[in-house]
Amino acid sequence: MNLREIRILYGRELRSALRERTIVFNTILLPVFLYPVILWAMFTALTFIQGRNEGFTSRVALVAALPSPHPVLAESLRADANLSFWNGETTSAGGFVGISGDRAAIPVVDSAAAHALLRNRELDAVLLFTEPDGEAAALAGNFEARILFDRAIDRSRRARDRVSGRIDDYRAGWLAREAERMGLSEAEQVRFAVRQDDVSTGEDLGAFLLGQMISLFLVIMVALGCFVPSVDTTAGERERSTWETLMTVGAARRSVVVAKYLHVATLGILAGSLNVIALFISIGAVLRPLLSGVGAAADTISFQIPLAAWPMMIVGAVALALFFSAAMMILAAFARSFKDGQAMVQPVYWMVFLPLLLGSQTDATLTPALASIPVANVSMMIRDAVNGVFLWPLIAQTLAVTLGTIVLCLVSARAILGFEELMTGAYDGSFWRFLKDRAWRGRRAKA
Amino acid sequence: MAWSKGEGMTPRPAVDVRDLRKSFWDEGRGEVRAVDGLSFTCHPGEVFGLLGANGAGKTTTLRMLSTVLRPTGGSARVMGHEVQEAPERVRRSLGFYSASTALYPRLNGRETLEFFARINGYPEERVRGRVQSLIDRFGIGEYEKARVEKLSSGMKQKVSIARTIAHDPPVLIFDEPTVGLDVLNALEMVQVIRELRDEGKAILFSSHIMSEVEKLCDRIGIVHRGRLLALGTLDELREATGLHYLEDIFVSHVTAAEGLAGSELVEGDAGGEEGGTGVEAAD
């Protein structure tokens, strides 16, 4: 292998690539800016939606009166500023009209009309109090509250929670008063209590969040970084009629292919690395304000990556880039135009997400089975490393599987490029058609 | 100094093609013989023209010589290197120019010339000097820093010729070089080829434009359906056919070949060693 040739060809490829707007956008700008912008937009939107939903007044209809011994509950429901009870009338458009006046009692409205309004989404919940059945019926003043709501609507679920919360609070107060009346101390009332203590530190929580994000974004960004260059260096060359120019230069074909391969992998690694750095720098600024108040660990959250995880991420990015480059270039080599190339390579890009789903269980670490699945294994390996978990035998298995996949791709590429019509760009078909043609011809030849 | 038959003193031709064949499989037509036993030579300081209609096999022949395609039979040597045995050496010995060999649009003129000089094995320490001399020779200086994609077609043509000879190869292949060029650019192209011939380059030139071949080529091979129908200087071809214009000579050969299906038209020993100039029909 002539290293001088490879260096010259590689330099030419890289120089051309970094002057192409689409490649610069996908390889540099997107990895650096996309993640923080997406994350910021996502959390801002969530906060906005959450705030908007919390700001809504829940529209409730009472269709069966509250039993008389519970005026405090009635007052509590009526006084809740987040609840508005239907007065039984509708607007001209058939909309909800709430009771007015601070002292107005909650009216009992027609059940059928309330159900109709609930179905039309003009009402968020229907509340009715009924006599309990069986043994519960013997208890004086007991009642059963039923809440009708629409699970498909967030606003309706929120109305259920609000009404339910009011009744729960009332029950707790009532039980406390009853216990006191029976001479039970507070300690005796709160027996068999459950207390929860979060032992995670701010570093643990930060590493957990970083691990989730880096393992996901690194895979996506490396694939994205390889995507356009792999098409540009194969189908793009054909479209620009520079492929034949390259075929007539005095370098070995192998040098041409190796230089192209290394250039695509380089851009994939660049995209992945830039993304990790952008993620690492910006995640604190984006997430810390959003997580404040969630818990003690969240309040002291710190985003640090263990030193030993960095080499693991680099190895992972290189392995992913070499795999994606090989797989994408094999498919793109069949295309005769950039557009065709994009269409042919697209499936590989989307296939990236399938193994990622396997590794999306937040508490899972590498297992022998997961370590056998390309892409997912590297993603998991990186996540473990960021969390400070290093399962060396499984890491070795992961790297061996990835290396094997890369070698398989390269051997396939070598075999495919051995066909003259492909090397010269004369073949007019896709990778799948090529396989079908060759298999069919092979069978026919044997027959 | 144009090569002539009497001056062909070079013991070894720059290009030596013997019984060259290329067949490929086509789903609709079955086995297609694109090149069917071509033999010819080209010497330093000579422009050898391959004249033929579209689909005659000219480009396939030149692609085999430039090692883009692999021959299915026969042999071809460029500066003594066999195309199948030493393809890299062959490619380093020649410059290939055709309408389908475009320039890298995102490199500028100087970068383009430096890249092609280096990758074709031109000595590293002399690359800058060589590139500067080409820039001066073709008047590229004014736009040497502009990306190729921004250049006019005339400017691109100059850069393209310069990149073809960037590594100073002894053999040059021009495959239909004037296709798509306006009259002035086509004339300029012809003039450059003449100059290169005078510098001692062995030039293979393919075209279907009779006037260009007439003006430029020292010897002409008429190709039809992958076979060489006639070979010689223009005067020799005129003498053999009794016709004056190359167009008439070409048509007469093609008509004869089409009319004598199953027969073989040979020029001297065009199917093997070249030499004679007469054209005759053989059984």
Chai-1 contact restraints between the chains, C-beta under 6 A:
chainA,res_idxA,chainB,res_idxB,connection_type,confidence,min_distance_angstrom,max_distance_angstrom,comment,restraint_id
A,I8,B,R118,contact,1.0,0.0,6.0,A-B,restraint_1
A,I8,B,I119,contact,1.0,0.0,6.0,A-B,restraint_2
A,R12,B,F115,contact,1.0,0.0,6.0,A-B,restraint_3
A,S16,B,Y104,contact,1.0,0.0,6.0,A-B,restraint_4
A,S16,B,R106,contact,1.0,0.0,6.0,A-B,restraint_5
A,R19,B,R106,contact,1.0,0.0,6.0,A-B,restraint_6
A,R240,B,A102,contact,1.0,0.0,6.0,A-B,restraint_7
A,S241,B,S100,contact,1.0,0.0,6.0,A-B,restraint_8
A,S241,B,A102,contact,1.0,0.0,6.0,A-B,restraint_9
A,T242,B,A102,contact,1.0,0.0,6.0,A-B,restraint_10
A,T242,B,Y104,contact,1.0,0.0,6.0,A-B,restraint_11
A,E244,B,S100,contact,1.0,0.0,6.0,A-B,restraint_12
A,E244,B,T101,contact,1.0,0.0,6.0,A-B,restraint_13
A,T245,B,T101,contact,1.0,0.0,6.0,A-B,restraint_14
A,M247,B,V68,contact,1.0,0.0,6.0,A-B,restraint_15
A,T248,B,S66,contact,1.0,0.0,6.0,A-B,restraint_16
A,T248,B,R91,contact,1.0,0.0,6.0,A-B,restraint_17
A,T248,B,F96,contact,1.0,0.0,6.0,A-B,restraint_18
A,V249,B,I119,contact,1.0,0.0,6.0,A-B,restraint_19
A,V249,B,N120,contact,1.0,0.0,6.0,A-B,restraint_20
A,G250,B,E88,contact,1.0,0.0,6.0,A-B,restraint_21
A,G250,B,R91,contact,1.0,0.0,6.0,A-B,restraint_22
A,G250,B,R92,contact,1.0,0.0,6.0,A-B,restraint_23
A,G250,B,N120,contact,1.0,0.0,6.0,A-B,restraint_24
A,G250,B,G121,contact,1.0,0.0,6.0,A-B,restraint_25
A,A251,B,I119,contact,1.0,0.0,6.0,A-B,restraint_26
A,A252,B,E88,contact,1.0,0.0,6.0,A-B,restraint_27
A,E420,B,R70,contact,1.0,0.0,6.0,A-B,restraint_28
A,T424,B,V68,contact,1.0,0.0,6.0,A-B,restraint_29
